[in-house]
Amino acid sequence: MIIQCGLGAGAVVTVRVVDINGDVVRTLLDRGTMQAGFNTVQWDGTFAFSVRTVPPGMYVIVVKAEAATGSDVQSVGVGVMK
């Protein structure tokens, strides 16, 4: 799965996959630098530190961007099917 996010300015970004219980399944980017414009991050559907694929269900992609002008958090729900 490719996650695309648009930034109005360069920022330090964290991207996490969270399950419906609020537990972090995987951190895809931890305080990485992204430039203004559209950026992508890829998730292969596996748990952190594992080759196991997550079970079918609903997950939330949480993107937190921190720039000199402030910070913002956006999230979107995704479904995983097998």
N, C-alpha and C positions, 0 to 999 in steps of 0.2 A: 504494500500500500504506500502510495506517495502522498505525503502531506505537504501542502503548499501554503505559505503564509506571506502576506504582503506587509512590508514595513515602510512607513513614511520617512524614516531616518535610520541610520545604523543603530544597532542595539545589541545588548547582551541578552541572549535568548536561552530559555530552558523549555524543552518539549518533553512532556511525559504522557504515558498511556496509563489510565486509571480504570479500575474495574468499578462495577456498580456499588460496591461497598466502600469506595473511596481509597482503596489500597493501590499503591503504585505498582503496576505490572512491569513497566519498563521505562527507563529514562533514555530517550533517543538523543537528546542534546542537553548537556549540563553547562550552562553559562558560556555558551559558544558565541562568537561574534558573527553577526549577520549584517550585510550591507542593506541600504535602502533598496526597495523594489521587491520583487518576488523571489522567495527562497524556498528550497525543498528539503525535506527530511524523509527518509524511507524507513518503514517498519515492516519487518518480515513476518510479523504475527507471532513471534516467540517471546517467552518470558525473559527477564533479565538473567544473564549468566547461565543460560540454558538453551538447548536446541529444541526443547519441547514447545509445541505450538499451543497457544492459549485455547481454552475450550470455547465452543460457540457461545455467543451472547453479546450483550451491549457493553461497549467501552467508551471512554471519553478521552479525547486528545486535548490536553491542556497546554497552551502556548503562553508563556510569560515573557514579555519583552521589557527590558529596562534600558532607558536612554537618558541622556542628560536632561531632557525636558520632562521626564516622568516615566511611569511604568504602566503597563496594561496587561491584563490577562484575558484571553479569549479561549473558549472551549467549544468543541463540537462532538456530538455523539456519533459513534460508528458501530455497525453491527458486524460481527464475525460469524461467518457460516462455514460449514464443512461440507 
